[in-house]
Amino acid sequence: MKLHAKAVLCFSLLILAVATVACEKEGGAERAGKQVDKALDSAKDKIHEATE
């Protein structure tokens, strides 16, 4: 393998490793988004029940 190809391979593996580790943690925005989704689903269900 040429030096350039080895460097590209190592860089790609590093990016993949960092991306995998970063995806495990849930951030504040993601938690807030899930809460908003739950609230909207609940409101939708209540509206649906009220209009039946």
C-alpha distances in whole Angstrom, upper triangle without the diagonal:
4,7,8,6,6,10,11,10,12,15,15,16,18,20,21,22,24,26,26,28,30,31,33,36,39,40,43,43,42,45,47,46,46,50,51,49,52,55,54,54,57,59,58,60,63,63,63,65,68,68,69
4,5,5,6,9,10,11,12,14,16,17,18,20,21,23,25,26,27,29,30,32,34,36,39,40,43,43,42,45,47,46,47,50,51,50,52,55,55,55,58,60,59,60,63,64,64,66,69,69,69
4,6,5,6,9,10,11,12,14,15,16,18,20,21,23,24,26,27,29,30,33,35,37,38,41,41,40,43,45,44,45,49,49,49,51,54,54,54,57,58,58,60,63,63,63,66,68,68,69
4,5,5,6,9,10,11,12,14,15,17,18,20,21,23,24,26,27,29,31,33,36,36,39,39,38,41,43,42,43,46,47,46,49,51,51,51,54,56,55,57,60,60,60,63,65,65,66
4,5,5,6,9,10,11,12,14,15,17,18,20,21,23,25,26,27,29,32,34,35,38,38,37,40,42,41,42,45,46,45,47,50,49,50,53,54,54,55,58,59,58,61,63,63,64
4,5,5,6,9,10,11,12,14,15,16,18,20,21,23,24,26,28,30,33,34,37,37,36,39,41,40,41,44,45,44,47,49,49,49,52,54,54,55,58,59,59,61,63,64,65
4,5,5,6,9,10,11,12,14,15,17,18,20,21,22,24,27,28,31,32,35,35,34,37,39,38,39,43,43,43,45,48,48,48,51,53,52,54,57,57,57,60,62,62,63
4,6,5,6,9,10,11,12,14,15,16,18,20,21,23,25,27,29,30,33,33,32,35,37,36,37,40,41,40,43,45,45,45,48,50,49,51,54,54,54,57,59,59,60
4,5,5,6,9,10,11,12,14,15,17,19,20,21,23,26,29,30,33,33,31,34,37,36,36,40,40,40,42,45,44,44,47,49,49,50,53,54,54,56,58,59,59
4,5,5,6,9,10,11,12,14,15,17,18,20,22,24,27,28,31,31,30,33,36,35,36,39,40,39,41,44,44,44,47,49,49,50,53,54,54,56,58,59,60
4,5,5,6,9,10,11,12,14,16,16,18,21,22,25,26,29,29,28,31,33,32,33,37,37,37,39,42,42,42,45,47,46,48,51,52,52,54,56,57,58
4,5,5,6,9,10,11,12,14,15,17,19,21,24,25,28,28,26,29,32,31,31,35,35,35,37,40,39,40,43,44,44,45,48,49,49,51,54,54,55
4,5,5,6,9,10,11,12,14,16,17,20,23,24,28,28,26,29,31,30,31,34,35,35,37,39,40,40,42,44,44,45,48,49,49,51,54,54,55
4,5,5,6,9,10,11,12,14,16,18,21,22,25,26,25,27,30,29,30,33,34,34,36,38,39,39,42,44,44,45,48,49,49,51,53,54,55
4,5,5,6,9,10,10,12,15,17,19,20,23,23,22,25,27,26,27,30,31,31,33,36,36,36,39,41,40,42,45,46,46,48,50,51,52
4,6,5,6,9,10,11,13,16,18,19,23,23,21,24,27,25,26,29,30,29,32,34,34,35,37,39,39,40,43,44,44,46,49,49,50
4,5,5,6,9,10,12,14,17,19,22,23,21,24,26,26,26,29,31,30,32,35,35,35,38,40,40,41,44,45,45,47,49,50,51
4,5,5,6,9,10,12,15,16,19,20,19,21,24,23,24,27,28,28,30,33,33,34,36,38,38,40,42,43,44,46,48,49,50
4,6,5,6,9,11,13,14,18,18,16,19,22,21,21,25,26,25,27,30,30,31,33,35,35,36,39,40,40,43,45,46,47
4,6,5,7,10,13,15,18,19,17,19,22,21,21,24,26,25,27,30,30,30,32,35,35,36,38,40,40,42,44,45,46
4,6,6,8,11,13,17,18,16,18,21,21,21,24,26,25,27,29,30,30,33,35,35,36,39,40,41,42,45,46,47
4,6,6,9,10,14,14,13,15,18,18,18,21,23,23,24,27,28,28,30,32,33,34,37,38,39,40,42,44,45
4,6,7,10,13,13,11,14,16,16,16,19,21,20,22,24,25,25,28,30,30,31,34,35,35,37,39,41,42
4,7,10,13,14,12,13,17,16,16,19,21,20,21,24,25,25,27,30,30,31,33,35,36,37,39,41,42
4,6,10,12,10,11,14,15,14,17,19,19,20,23,24,24,26,28,29,30,32,34,35,36,38,40,41
4,7,8,6,7,10,11,11,13,15,16,17,19,20,21,23,25,26,27,29,31,31,33,35,36,38
4,6,5,6,9,10,11,13,14,16,17,19,20,21,23,25,26,27,29,31,32,33,35,37,38
4,5,5,6,9,10,11,12,14,15,17,18,20,21,23,24,26,27,29,30,32,33,35,37
4,5,5,6,9,10,10,12,14,15,16,18,20,21,22,24,26,27,28,30,31,33,35
4,5,5,6,9,10,10,12,14,15,16,18,20,21,23,24,26,27,29,30,32,33
4,5,5,6,9,10,11,12,14,15,17,19,20,21,23,24,26,27,29,31,32
4,5,5,6,9,10,11,12,14,15,16,18,20,21,22,24,26,27,29,31
4,5,5,6,9,10,11,12,14,15,16,18,20,21,22,24,26,27,29
4,5,5,6,9,10,11,12,14,15,17,18,20,21,23,24,26,27
4,5,5,6,9,10,11,12,14,15,17,18,20,21,23,24,26
4,5,5,6,9,10,10,12,14,15,16,18,20,21,22,25
4,5,5,6,9,10,10,12,14,15,16,18,20,21,23
4,5,5,6,9,10,11,12,14,15,17,18,20,21
4,5,5,6,9,10,11,12,14,15,16,18,20
4,5,5,6,9,10,10,12,14,15,16,18
4,5,5,6,9,10,10,12,14,15,17
4,5,5,6,9,10,11,12,14,16
4,5,5,6,8,10,10,12,14
4,5,5,6,9,10,11,13
4,5,5,6,9,10,11
4,5,5,6,9,10
4,5,5,6,9
4,5,5,6
4,6,5
4,6
4
